[in-house]
Amino acid sequence: MNRFIFIGLFTMLFLSACVSTNTQKTSNTEQEDIKKFSQIRLDENFKPINDKNQLLGWYPWTLTPSKNKTSYTLQKYQGRTVIHADADSSASGLMVPLKPRTVEGKDIIWEWKALGHIEDADNTQGHTDDAPLRLILAFDGDKSKLSLKDQMAFELAQLISGQEMPYATLMYIWSSIHHEKQIITNKYTSRLKMIIVDTGDEHVGTWRKHQRNIEEDYRAAFQEDPGKLIAVGIMTDTDNTKSLVKAIYGDIEIKRK
């Protein structure tokens, strides 16, 4: 699975603002596991992550060349290595392509910390759909079964980006105003669902640890059985609200329940 499948996905996610995409290809290898950030030893205080400095199978991606990129750096924080995200009217992320695997009976476990929230963000509206923290799961599936509307949306995304969207995408997000456990459908396609796991500013500045059953969440979001998981990504974005936010990502693991 190529990292550029994510370009199609986020072309759709930010369709109203996207006009072109970065299609410079970089070969990569599908990973068996998601490498832990905490296992990386830093000889210096921080280390930027970009195309020339990839991270244990994680790859940077951007929406369009004209968009500002969120800065992602490896940093020592409270005795361990983490990913520090710094978004300033920007939108880009990191992703790791995985060897396709079933998610039956598997949980995804992660930690993150928001250092601020985005007051003007509303994830139900395309023009204000920003989040300090997103964890993204991409799934394979039979696209011939999709509705005509979704097939047309996929074709439009591919026309704009030159790349395919995954069959289904499930996001866990930190929302500014919506309730935890709420499931939000993307404005442009029903094949992108967002589950809110943190909200508002109550827990800003504190570590939040989550453990979610992937299979159960996928069924709740899409009302069908999940296909194979093909990629995991993270993103901190403020391009729609033109705001600034910082956040921290800890380790991400997939384990059998």
Phi and psi in degrees as GROMACS dihedral restraints (atoms count N, CA, C in turn):
[ dihedral_restraints ]
;  ai    aj    ak    al  type     phi  dphi    fc
    3     4     5     6     1   -91.4    20    10
    4     5     6     7     1   146.3    20    10
    6     7     8     9     1   -60.8    20    10
    7     8     9    10     1   -20.0    20    10
    9    10    11    12     1   -79.0    20    10
   10    11    12    13     1    -6.4    20    10
   12    13    14    15     1   -62.4    20    10
   13    14    15    16     1   -28.2    20    10
   15    16    17    18     1   -72.9    20    10
   16    17    18    19     1   -27.4    20    10
   18    19    20    21     1   -63.4    20    10
   19    20    21    22     1   -42.2    20    10
   21    22    23    24     1   -60.7    20    10
   22    23    24    25     1   -42.8    20    10
   24    25    26    27     1   -59.5    20    10
   25    26    27    28     1   -49.8    20    10
   27    28    29    30     1   -82.6    20    10
   28    29    30    31     1   -15.1    20    10
   30    31    32    33     1   -62.4    20    10
   31    32    33    34     1   -41.3    20    10
   33    34    35    36     1   -69.2    20    10
   34    35    36    37     1   -43.0    20    10
   36    37    38    39     1   -60.5    20    10
   37    38    39    40     1   -35.5    20    10
   39    40    41    42     1  -120.3    20    10
   40    41    42    43     1    39.7    20    10
   42    43    44    45     1   -56.2    20    10
   43    44    45    46     1   -37.3    20    10
   45    46    47    48     1   -65.3    20    10
   46    47    48    49     1   -19.7    20    10
   48    49    50    51     1  -111.3    20    10
   49    50    51    52     1    -7.2    20    10
   51    52    53    54     1   -93.9    20    10
   52    53    54    55     1   132.3    20    10
   54    55    56    57     1  -126.4    20    10
   55    56    57    58     1   -19.3    20    10
   57    58    59    60     1  -156.4    20    10
   58    59    60    61     1   166.0    20    10
   60    61    62    63     1  -135.1    20    10
   61    62    63    64     1   155.9    20    10
   63    64    65    66     1   -83.8    20    10
   64    65    66    67     1   109.5    20    10
   66    67    68    69     1  -110.5    20    10
   67    68    69    70     1    20.8    20    10
   69    70    71    72     1   -69.6    20    10
   70    71    72    73     1   116.2    20    10
   72    73    74    75     1   -86.0    20    10
   73    74    75    76     1   141.5    20    10
   75    76    77    78     1  -127.4    20    10
   76    77    78    79     1   124.6    20    10
   78    79    80    81     1   -67.6    20    10
   79    80    81    82     1   147.6    20    10
   81    82    83    84     1  -150.5    20    10
   82    83    84    85     1   168.6    20    10
   84    85    86    87     1  -116.0    20    10
   85    86    87    88     1   132.5    20    10
   87    88    89    90     1   -66.1    20    10
   88    89    90    91     1   136.1    20    10
   90    91    92    93     1   -96.1    20    10
   91    92    93    94     1   146.2    20    10
   93    94    95    96     1   -75.3    20    10
   94    95    96    97     1   -38.8    20    10
   96    97    98    99     1  -134.2    20    10
   97    98    99   100     1   162.4    20    10
   99   100   101   102     1   -89.1    20    10
  100   101   102   103     1   115.5    20    10
  102   103   104   105     1   -69.3    20    10
  103   104   105   106     1   141.3    20    10
  105   106   107   108     1   -83.0    20    10
  106   107   108   109     1   132.4    20    10
  108   109   110   111     1   -62.8    20    10
  109   110   111   112     1   -35.7    20    10
  111   112   113   114     1   -66.6    20    10
  112   113   114   115     1   -16.2    20    10
  114   115   116   117     1   -85.6    20    10
  115   116   117   118     1    -4.0    20    10
  117   118   119   120     1   -86.8    20    10
  118   119   120   121     1   126.1    20    10
  120   121   122   123     1   -94.7    20    10
  121   122   123   124     1   125.9    20    10
  123   124   125   126     1  -100.5    20    10
  124   125   126   127     1   130.2    20    10
  126   127   128   129     1   -88.1    20    10
  127   128   129   130     1    -9.7    20    10
  129   130   131   132     1  -135.3    20    10
  130   131   132   133     1   172.8    20    10
  132   133   134   135     1   -67.0    20    10
  133   134   135   136     1   -36.0    20    10
  135   136   137   138     1  -149.5    20    10
  136   137   138   139     1   161.4    20    10
  138   139   140   141     1  -144.7    20    10
  139   140   141   142     1   116.3    20    10
  141   142   143   144     1   -70.0    20    10
  142   143   144   145     1   150.6    20    10
  144   145   146   147     1  -112.3    20    10
  145   146   147   148     1   119.9    20    10
  147   148   149   150     1  -149.7    20    10
  148   149   150   151     1  -171.9    20    10
  150   151   152   153     1   -61.2    20    10
  151   152   153   154     1   -28.8    20    10
  153   154   155   156     1   -89.5    20    10
  154   155   156   157     1    -9.5    20    10
  156   157   158   159     1  -136.8    20    10
  157   158   159   160     1    75.6    20    10
  159   160   161   162     1   -80.8    20    10
  160   161   162   163     1   164.9    20    10
  162   163   164   165     1  -125.9    20    10
  163   164   165   166     1    98.4    20    10
  165   166   167   168     1    44.3    20    10
  166   167   168   169     1    47.0    20    10
  168   169   170   171     1    91.3    20    10
  169   170   171   172     1    -9.4    20    10
  171   172   173   174     1   -85.4    20    10
  172   173   174   175     1   142.7    20    10
  174   175   176   177     1  -129.0    20    10
  175   176   177   178     1   139.0    20    10
  177   178   179   180     1   -75.3    20    10
  178   179   180   181     1   147.5    20    10
  180   181   182   183     1  -137.9    20    10
  181   182   183   184     1   153.6    20    10
  183   184   185   186     1  -126.9    20    10
  184   185   186   187     1   157.8    20    10
  186   187   188   189     1   -78.8    20    10
  187   188   189   190     1   -54.9    20    10
  189   190   191   192     1  -145.6    20    10
  190   191   192   193     1   155.3    20    10
  192   193   194   195     1   -59.8    20    10
  193   194   195   196     1   -27.2    20    10
  195   196   197   198     1   -80.6    20    10
  196   197   198   199     1   -16.0    20    10
  198   199   200   201     1   -81.1    20    10
  199   200   201   202     1   144.8    20    10
  201   202   203   204     1   -66.1    20    10
  202   203   204   205     1   145.4    20    10
  204   205   206   207     1   -97.4    20    10
  205   206   207   208     1   136.7    20    10
  207   208   209   210     1   -67.8    20    10
  208   209   210   211     1   137.6    20    10
  210   211   212   213     1   -86.8    20    10
  211   212   213   214     1   126.4    20    10
  213   214   215   216     1  -119.1    20    10
  214   215   216   217     1   125.1    20    10
  216   217   218   219     1  -132.2    20    10
  217   218   219   220     1   146.2    20    10
  219   220   221   222     1   -80.2    20    10
  220   221   222   223     1   128.2    20    10
  222   223   224   225     1  -138.7    20    10
  223   224   225   226     1   152.2    20    10
  225   226   227   228     1   -80.7    20    10
  226   227   228   229     1   127.2    20    10
  228   229   230   231     1  -146.2    20    10
  229   230   231   232     1   117.3    20    10
  231   232   233   234     1    52.4    20    10
  232   233   234   235     1    42.9    20    10
  234   235   236   237     1    86.1    20    10
  235   236   237   238     1     5.4    20    10
  237   238   239   240     1  -145.6    20    10
  238   239   240   241     1   165.5    20    10
  240   241   242   243     1   -88.2    20    10
  241   242   243   244     1   133.1    20    10
  243   244   245   246     1  -135.2    20    10
  244   245   246   247     1   171.7    20    10
  246   247   248   249     1   -99.0    20    10
  247   248   249   250     1   122.6    20    10
  249   250   251   252     1  -102.3    20    10
  250   251   252   253     1   123.9    20    10
  252   253   254   255     1  -107.4    20    10
  253   254   255   256     1   135.0    20    10
  255   256   257   258     1  -132.7    20    10
  256   257   258   259     1   105.3    20    10
  258   259   260   261     1  -108.3    20    10
  259   260   261   262     1   130.0    20    10
  261   262   263   264     1  -133.9    20    10
  262   263   264   265     1    93.0    20    10
  264   265   266   267     1    51.5    20    10
  265   266   267   268     1    44.5    20    10
  267   268   269   270     1  -133.0    20    10
  268   269   270   271     1   165.2    20    10
  270   271   272   273     1  -156.5    20    10
  271   272   273   274     1   111.1    20    10
  273   274   275   276     1  -163.1    20    10
  274   275   276   277     1   173.2    20    10
  276   277   278   279     1  -153.9    20    10
  277   278   279   280     1  -170.6    20    10
  279   280   281   282     1  -125.9    20    10
  280   281   282   283     1   144.2    20    10
  282   283   284   285     1  -143.9    20    10
  283   284   285   286     1   155.2    20    10
  285   286   287   288     1  -126.6    20    10
  286   287   288   289     1   119.7    20    10
  288   289   290   291     1   -75.2    20    10
  289   290   291   292     1   135.7    20    10
  291   292   293   294     1  -114.9    20    10
  292   293   294   295     1   150.0    20    10
  294   295   296   297     1   -63.6    20    10
  295   296   297   298     1   127.2    20    10
  297   298   299   300     1   -51.3    20    10
  298   299   300   301     1   132.7    20    10
  300   301   302   303     1  -145.6    20    10
  301   302   303   304     1   150.1    20    10
  303   304   305   306     1   -72.2    20    10
  304   305   306   307     1   156.5    20    10
  306   307   308   309     1  -113.8    20    10
  307   308   309   310     1    11.4    20    10
  309   310   311   312     1   -58.6    20    10
  310   311   312   313     1   123.4    20    10
  312   313   314   315     1    70.2    20    10
  313   314   315   316     1    19.0    20    10
  315   316   317   318     1  -113.4    20    10
  316   317   318   319     1   143.4    20    10
  318   319   320   321     1  -108.4    20    10
  319   320   321   322     1   152.0    20    10
  321   322   323   324     1  -110.0    20    10
  322   323   324   325     1   131.9    20    10
  324   325   326   327     1  -124.4    20    10
  325   326   327   328     1   131.5    20    10
  327   328   329   330     1  -155.4    20    10
  328   329   330   331     1   163.8    20    10
  330   331   332   333     1  -126.0    20    10
  331   332   333   334     1   144.2    20    10
  333   334   335   336     1  -152.8    20    10
  334   335   336   337     1   165.2    20    10
  336   337   338   339     1  -143.5    20    10
  337   338   339   340     1   124.0    20    10
  339   340   341   342     1   -88.0    20    10
  340   341   342   343     1   132.5    20    10
  342   343   344   345     1   -97.7    20    10
  343   344   345   346     1     5.6    20    10
  345   346   347   348     1  -179.3    20    10
  346   347   348   349     1   165.4    20    10
  348   349   350   351     1  -123.9    20    10
  349   350   351   352     1   168.6    20    10
  351   352   353   354     1  -106.7    20    10
  352   353   354   355     1   102.9    20    10
  354   355   356   357     1   -59.4    20    10
  355   356   357   358     1   -37.4    20    10
  357   358   359   360     1   -91.8    20    10
  358   359   360   361     1     3.3    20    10
  360   361   362   363     1   -79.3    20    10
  361   362   363   364     1   139.2    20    10
  363   364   365   366     1  -141.1    20    10
  364   365   366   367     1   108.8    20    10
  366   367   368   369     1   -74.2    20    10
  367   368   369   370     1    -4.2    20    10
  369   370   371   372     1   -88.2    20    10
  370   371   372   373     1    -8.2    20    10
  372   373   374   375     1  -117.1    20    10
  373   374   375   376     1   128.2    20    10
  375   376   377   378     1   -59.7    20    10
  376   377   378   379     1   -36.4    20    10
  378   379   380   381     1   -80.9    20    10
  379   380   381   382     1    -5.9    20    10
  381   382   383   384     1  -130.7    20    10
  382   383   384   385     1    21.5    20    10
  384   385   386   387     1   -81.9    20    10
  385   386   387   388     1    83.5    20    10
  387   388   389   390     1  -125.3    20    10
  388   389   390   391     1   160.7    20    10
  390   391   392   393     1  -155.7    20    10
  391   392   393   394     1   141.0    20    10
  393   394   395   396     1   -69.3    20    10
  394   395   396   397     1   -25.6    20    10
  396   397   398   399     1  -145.4    20    10
  397   398   399   400     1   133.2    20    10
  399   400   401   402     1  -139.4    20    10
  400   401   402   403     1   136.4    20    10
  402   403   404   405     1  -117.3    20    10
  403   404   405   406     1   126.7    20    10
  405   406   407   408     1  -120.5    20    10
  406   407   408   409     1   131.2    20    10
  408   409   410   411     1  -119.7    20    10
  409   410   411   412     1   128.3    20    10
  411   412   413   414     1  -111.3    20    10
  412   413   414   415     1   137.8    20    10
  414   415   416   417     1  -125.0    20    10
  415   416   417   418     1   148.4    20    10
  417   418   419   420     1   -87.4    20    10
  418   419   420   421     1   164.7    20    10
  420   421   422   423     1   173.3    20    10
  421   422   423   424     1   177.8    20    10
  423   424   425   426     1   -88.5    20    10
  424   425   426   427     1   103.5    20    10
  426   427   428   429     1   -72.5    20    10
  427   428   429   430     1   -15.7    20    10
  429   430   431   432     1   -67.3    20    10
  430   431   432   433     1   -16.7    20    10
  432   433   434   435     1   -86.8    20    10
  433   434   435   436     1    -4.9    20    10
  435   436   437   438     1   -72.7    20    10
  436   437   438   439     1   156.8    20    10
  438   439   440   441     1   -66.2    20    10
  439   440   441   442     1   161.8    20    10
  441   442   443   444     1   -60.0    20    10
  442   443   444   445     1   -39.7    20    10
  444   445   446   447     1   -61.7    20    10
  445   446   447   448     1   -44.9    20    10
  447   448   449   450     1   -69.7    20    10
  448   449   450   451     1   -37.2    20    10
  450   451   452   453     1   -63.2    20    10
  451   452   453   454     1   -39.5    20    10
  453   454   455   456     1   -67.1    20    10
  454   455   456   457     1   -38.2    20    10
  456   457   458   459     1   -64.4    20    10
  457   458   459   460     1   -41.0    20    10
  459   460   461   462     1   -63.2    20    10
  460   461   462   463     1   -42.6    20    10
  462   463   464   465     1   -64.4    20    10
  463   464   465   466     1   -38.6    20    10
  465   466   467   468     1   -65.4    20    10
  466   467   468   469     1   -43.3    20    10
  468   469   470   471     1   -61.3    20    10
  469   470   471   472     1   -41.0    20    10
  471   472   473   474     1   -68.9    20    10
  472   473   474   475     1   -36.0    20    10
  474   475   476   477     1   -62.7    20    10
  475   476   477   478     1   -41.8    20    10
  477   478   479   480     1   -72.7    20    10
  478   479   480   481     1   -44.0    20    10
  480   481   482   483     1   -96.5    20    10
  481   482   483   484     1   -23.0    20    10
  483   484   485   486     1    80.2    20    10
  484   485   486   487     1     6.6    20    10
  486   487   488   489     1  -133.2    20    10
  487   488   489   490     1   157.2    20    10
  489   490   491   492     1   -83.1    20    10
  490   491   492   493     1   152.9    20    10
  492   493   494   495     1   -89.0    20    10
  493   494   495   496     1   153.0    20    10
  495   496   497   498     1   -67.4    20    10
  496   497   498   499     1   160.4    20    10
  498   499   500   501     1   -59.7    20    10
  499   500   501   502     1   -41.0    20    10
  501   502   503   504     1  -149.8    20    10
  502   503   504   505     1   146.8    20    10
  504   505   506   507     1  -132.9    20    10
  505   506   507   508     1   128.5    20    10
  507   508   509   510     1  -116.9    20    10
  508   509   510   511     1   126.6    20    10
  510   511   512   513     1  -116.7    20    10
  511   512   513   514     1   140.4    20    10
  513   514   515   516     1  -104.6    20    10
  514   515   516   517     1   128.5    20    10
  516   517   518   519     1  -133.9    20    10
  517   518   519   520     1   159.6    20    10
  519   520   521   522     1   -99.3    20    10
  520   521   522   523     1   111.3    20    10
  522   523   524   525     1   -95.5    20    10
  523   524   525   526     1   157.4    20    10
  525   526   527   528     1   -87.2    20    10
  526   527   528   529     1   -34.2    20    10
  528   529   530   531     1  -130.0    20    10
  529   530   531   532     1   -16.8    20    10
  531   532   533   534     1   -91.2    20    10
  532   533   534   535     1   160.3    20    10
  534   535   536   537     1   -78.2    20    10
  535   536   537   538     1   148.0    20    10
  537   538   539   540     1   -60.0    20    10
  538   539   540   541     1   147.0    20    10
  540   541   542   543     1    78.8    20    10
  541   542   543   544     1    -9.9    20    10
  543   544   545   546     1   -66.6    20    10
  544   545   546   547     1   140.5    20    10
  546   547   548   549     1  -109.6    20    10
  547   548   549   550     1   124.1    20    10
  549   550   551   552     1  -111.3    20    10
  550   551   552   553     1   132.3    20    10
  552   553   554   555     1   -93.6    20    10
  553   554   555   556     1   134.0    20    10
  555   556   557   558     1   -57.6    20    10
  556   557   558   559     1   145.1    20    10
  558   559   560   561     1   -62.5    20    10
  559   560   561   562     1   -28.8    20    10
  561   562   563   564     1  -101.3    20    10
  562   563   564   565     1   -21.2    20    10
  564   565   566   567     1  -153.3    20    10
  565   566   567   568     1   142.0    20    10
  567   568   569   570     1   -78.1    20    10
  568   569   570   571     1    -2.2    20    10
  570   571   572   573     1   -91.7    20    10
  571   572   573   574     1     8.4    20    10
  573   574   575   576     1  -127.4    20    10
  574   575   576   577     1   114.8    20    10
  576   577   578   579     1  -119.8    20    10
  577   578   579   580     1   143.1    20    10
  579   580   581   582     1  -119.5    20    10
  580   581   582   583     1   125.8    20    10
  582   583   584   585     1  -105.4    20    10
  583   584   585   586     1   124.3    20    10
  585   586   587   588     1   -83.5    20    10
  586   587   588   589     1   124.1    20    10
  588   589   590   591     1  -114.9    20    10
  589   590   591   592     1   -18.5    20    10
  591   592   593   594     1  -140.7    20    10
  592   593   594   595     1   154.2    20    10
  594   595   596   597     1  -151.3    20    10
  595   596   597   598     1   152.9    20    10
  597   598   599   600     1    65.1    20    10
  598   599   600   601     1  -154.1    20    10
  600   601   602   603     1  -113.5    20    10
  601   602   603   604     1     6.9    20    10
  603   604   605   606     1   -59.9    20    10
  604   605   606   607     1   -39.2    20    10
  606   607   608   609     1  -107.1    20    10
  607   608   609   610     1    12.9    20    10
  609   610   611   612     1   -60.4    20    10
  610   611   612   613     1   133.3    20    10
  612   613   614   615     1    88.9    20    10
  613   614   615   616     1     2.8    20    10
  615   616   617   618     1  -124.2    20    10
  616   617   618   619     1   148.1    20    10
  618   619   620   621     1   -67.0    20    10
  619   620   621   622     1   136.1    20    10
  621   622   623   624     1  -121.1    20    10
  622   623   624   625     1   123.9    20    10
  624   625   626   627     1  -110.8    20    10
  625   626   627   628     1   133.0    20    10
  627   628   629   630     1  -126.8    20    10
  628   629   630   631     1   144.7    20    10
  630   631   632   633     1  -134.3    20    10
  631   632   633   634     1   116.1    20    10
  633   634   635   636     1  -126.4    20    10
  634   635   636   637     1   140.5    20    10
  636   637   638   639     1   -82.2    20    10
  637   638   639   640     1   115.2    20    10
  639   640   641   642     1   -63.0    20    10
  640   641   642   643     1   -45.1    20    10
  642   643   644   645     1   -61.8    20    10
  643   644   645   646     1   -45.2    20    10
  645   646   647   648     1   -65.9    20    10
  646   647   648   649     1   -42.1    20    10
  648   649   650   651     1   -66.5    20    10
  649   650   651   652     1   -38.8    20    10
  651   652   653   654     1   -63.4    20    10
  652   653   654   655     1   -45.1    20    10
  654   655   656   657     1   -63.0    20    10
  655   656   657   658     1   -40.2    20    10
  657   658   659   660     1   -64.4    20    10
  658   659   660   661     1   -35.3    20    10
  660   661   662   663     1   -80.5    20    10
  661   662   663   664     1   -41.9    20    10
  663   664   665   666     1  -111.4    20    10
  664   665   666   667     1    -6.7    20    10
  666   667   668   669     1    54.9    20    10
  667   668   669   670     1    41.7    20    10
  669   670   671   672     1  -159.0    20    10
  670   671   672   673     1   167.0    20    10
  672   673   674   675     1   -74.7    20    10
  673   674   675   676     1   143.0    20    10
  675   676   677   678     1   -73.9    20    10
  676   677   678   679     1   146.9    20    10
  678   679   680   681     1   -82.3    20    10
  679   680   681   682     1  -163.1    20    10
  681   682   683   684     1   -79.1    20    10
  682   683   684   685     1   141.0    20    10
  684   685   686   687     1   -76.1    20    10
  685   686   687   688     1   129.7    20    10
  687   688   689   690     1  -121.2    20    10
  688   689   690   691     1   -10.1    20    10
  690   691   692   693     1  -166.8    20    10
  691   692   693   694     1   155.2    20    10
  693   694   695   696     1  -130.9    20    10
  694   695   696   697     1   140.0    20    10
  696   697   698   699     1  -142.5    20    10
  697   698   699   700     1   166.7    20    10
  699   700   701   702     1  -132.2    20    10
  700   701   702   703     1   152.9    20    10
  702   703   704   705     1  -158.3    20    10
  703   704   705   706     1   138.1    20    10
  705   706   707   708     1  -120.0    20    10
  706   707   708   709     1   122.0    20    10
  708   709   710   711     1  -138.8    20    10
  709   710   711   712     1   139.9    20    10
  711   712   713   714     1  -139.8    20    10
  712   713   714   715     1    20.6    20    10
  714   715   716   717     1   -69.8    20    10
  715   716   717   718     1   -31.2    20    10
  717   718   719   720     1   -78.4    20    10
  718   719   720   721     1   -37.6    20    10
  720   721   722   723     1   -90.9    20    10
  721   722   723   724     1    -4.7    20    10
  723   724   725   726     1    54.3    20    10
  724   725   726   727     1    47.0    20    10
  726   727   728   729     1  -120.9    20    10
  727   728   729   730     1  -178.3    20    10
  729   730   731   732     1  -126.2    20    10
  730   731   732   733     1   134.5    20    10
  732   733   734   735     1  -152.4    20    10
  733   734   735   736     1   149.9    20    10
  735   736   737   738     1  -122.0    20    10
  736   737   738   739     1   149.0    20    10
  738   739   740   741     1  -155.0    20    10
  739   740   741   742     1   164.6    20    10
  741   742   743   744     1  -131.1    20    10
  742   743   744   745     1   134.6    20    10
  744   745   746   747     1  -111.2    20    10
  745   746   747   748     1   128.2    20    10
  747   748   749   750     1   -93.8    20    10
  748   749   750   751     1  -162.7    20    10
  750   751   752   753     1   -64.9    20    10
  751   752   753   754     1   149.6    20    10
  753   754   755   756     1  -123.7    20    10
  754   755   756   757     1   128.2    20    10
  756   757   758   759     1  -134.3    20    10
  757   758   759   760     1   149.9    20    10
  759   760   761   762     1  -118.1    20    10
  760   761   762   763     1   120.9    20    10
  762   763   764   765     1  -134.6    20    10
  763   764   765   766     1   152.1    20    10
  765   766   767   768     1   -70.5    20    10
  766   767   768   769     1   137.0    20    10
